[in-house]
């Protein structure tokens, strides 16, 4: 964005569209519908989730979006995508009240997938409430399904609560079956502590110029 002038909304659109393709291919199966819950936070990770929801809904998937943040805190490109899904009439549930978390979890257990779009690569420190309770509910819904069962949990860019640089989980972190990460694998994904949270990792393109990726990879290698 800073070096080449690529608008953030374009990068978010590419991320959401390509992530939706992976979800249809690897989780739902292209050519069929399915039922998906998308759990979003207030930042750009949530914006990716709104965008994913739009593309899945356009393909006939039954999409329900859960917003675990004050809508007034959603800004920038994420707010644009939130406005779009609202105008599309996609179901949007407020998850700020802990009383709403258990009923939501019961709904998630009937889904093919839960999409974690709560916290992105900028997260560090401790997960605060009510997001900690939301993450616990996502993990509980996955555990209730058992190995190979549904719903599968798909993390957008990085499992919420996992430090993308160190690969260490916070006080609570999403345990994903699949992580769809943007541009490149995060450095922390190679840490032994990360594997139980990331599951399988798939990298998707968002349109970042190749020379930017190579430059960052070179600096990481030198370090």
N, C-alpha and C positions, 0 to 999 in steps of 0.2 A: 504493500500500500504506500509506504513512504518513498521507496526508491523508484517504483515504476508507475505509480499513480493508479494501480488497479483498485477500483472501488470495493469497499468491504462487502457491499450487498451482492456484488458479482461473485466474490469468493464464497460467501455463504450460500448462494444459490448453487454454485458448482458442488460444494460440499454436500448440501442436502440432496441434490438430485443423484449424485453418484452413490451416496450412502443408501438411498432408497433402492437403487438398483441392486446393491449387494444384499440388502434385506430380502428383496423379492427372490433373488437367485438362490441365496444360501439358507434362508430361513423359511420363507413362505412357498417358494417354488413359482417361477415365472409362469404366467398364464392362469393362475388361480388367485382367489381373493385371500381371505384370512382375516383375523382379528388382531389388532395391535394396540397396545397402550403406550403412549409416549409421555414420559414424565420429565417436565422441563423446569429449569431454573430461570433466573432473571437475566442472565448474561448471554453472551454469544453462543455458548453451548446450547442454551435453551432455544436461541434463534435457529440453530441448526435443526433442533428437534421440530420446531414449527414447520420449517421448510420440508423436512422429511415427511411430516404428516400430510402436507399438501400433495406431494408427489405420490405417496402411497394411496391417498384417497382418489386421486385422478386415475389410478390403475384398478380401482374397484375394491381396495382393501377397506375393511371396517376399522376406522381410526377413531380413537378417543384420546384426547390430550388432557393432561393433568398439570396444572401450574402450581408449583410449590413455592410461590413468591407473590408479593404484592404486585399486581399488574402495573401499578404506577412506577415501580422500580425497573420495569423493562424498557430499555431505551435503545436508540440508534437503529441498527439494522435488525436487531431482534424484534424491536417494536413494530417495524414494518411487516415482518413475517407474522407476528401475532395478529396484527390488524387484518392481514389477508385471510388467515384461517378463521377468524371471527366472521368475516364477510362471506366466507364459503359456508358458514353454518356448521363447521365441525364441532362436535361435542367438546366442551371445555369445562373441566371441573377444577374448582379451587381446592388446593391441598394445604393451605396455610394452617388450618385448625387441626390439631392432632386427632380430634374426634372423627375427622373425615378419612383418616388414613386406613383404618381397618376395613370400612366398607369398600374403599378403593382397592385394597389388596384382594378382597373377595372377587371383585370384578376382574382383576388381573389374572387370577387363577384360571379364568375361562378363555384367556387369550393365547394366541400362538407365540407372541413375543411381547416383552416389555423393553422399551427403548429408554435407556438411561441418558438423558440430556440435561443433567442437573448442574454439574461442575466441570469446568474444562481444564486446560493446561495451566491456567493462572492460579489454580488452587494450591494453597500451602497451609499448614497448621492443622487446626482441629475443625471437624465438621460440627457446626452449631445447629441447635433446634430451629425449626422442626425438620430440617433436612436430614439429621441423623436418624430420626424415626422413619422418615420416608425411605431412606436407604435400607434400614433394617427390614422394612416391609417388602421391598423389592427382593432382598435376599431370602426372606421367608417364603415368598411366593415361588421362587425358584427351587428352594429346598423341598417344598411340598410336592413339587412335580416329580422329583426323583431323577436319577440318571437317565438321560435320553428322553425325558418327558417334556411336556409343555406347561407353562411358557418357557421359552428360551430368553435369556437376558442378553441384550445387545447394548454395548456402551458406545457412545458417540465420542470419538477422539481419544478419550481416556476414561477408565472407570471412575466414577465420582468418589472422591475420598482418597484416591491414589496419587501420590506425588509423581508427576511425569518425569522429573529430573532424577530423583533418587530411587524410584520404584518402591518406596515404603508406603504402606497403608496408614491412614490416620486412625483416629479412634473408631471409625467405622468406614467401610468402603464397599462399593458394589462388587459383587462377584459375578463377572460376566462370562457367558459362554463364547461370546464373540465381541471383539473390539474393532470397530471401524475407525481407523485413525487417519488423519488428514496429512497429506504431503509426504510424510516419512514416519518410520517407527520412532517413538520417543525414546530418549536415552535410558530412562528408567525401566523400560519394558524388558531390558536384558538382565535386570537384577533378579536374583533368585526369589526375592520376596514378591515380585510382581506377577509371576505366572498364575498363582491361584485366583487372581483378580481379573487378569486380561482375557483369559481363555485364548482362543485362536485370534490372531491379529491379521487384519486385512488393511492394506494401505490404499487410499483412494486419492485421485488427483483433484485439486481445486483450481488449477490454472496458474499456479505460481511459476514464474519463469525458472527454467532449469538452472541458470547460472546462480540464482539465489540459493537453491538447494545445495548445489555443489560447493558454494562458498561456505555455507553453514557446516556442511559435512566436513570440509577441510579443517575448519576451526575446532570442531569436536575431536577430530582425529589427532590434531596437534596437541590438544590438551591431554 
